[in-house]
């Protein structure tokens, strides 16, 4: 009997738009973010890897932007 390897691979994540409003300046600062997540588990279920990067682009505040 031949058995195929059994393992789990899962992909999910978040993608969104955020806005900050500063009353003093009467200014809105929009930003975009993405946060994918990959999960892998081996066939014995004793090892797994989760990879979850995060990136944000902020139109006004370059210190909030990161990749």
Rosetta blueprint (number, residue, H / E / L):
1 X L
2 X L
3 X L
4 X L
5 X L
6 X L
7 X L
8 X E
9 X E
10 X E
11 X E
12 X E
13 X E
14 X E
15 X E
16 X E
17 X E
18 X E
19 X E
20 X E
21 X E
22 X E
23 X L
24 X L
25 X L
26 X L
27 X E
28 X E
29 X E
30 X E
31 X E
32 X E
33 X E
34 X E
35 X E
36 X E
37 X E
38 X E
39 X E
40 X E
41 X E
42 X L
43 X L
44 X L
45 X L
46 X L
47 X L
48 X E
49 X E
50 X E
51 X E
52 X L
53 X L
54 X L
55 X E
56 X E
57 X E
58 X E
59 X L
60 X L
61 X L
62 X L
63 X L
64 X L
65 X L
66 X E
67 X L
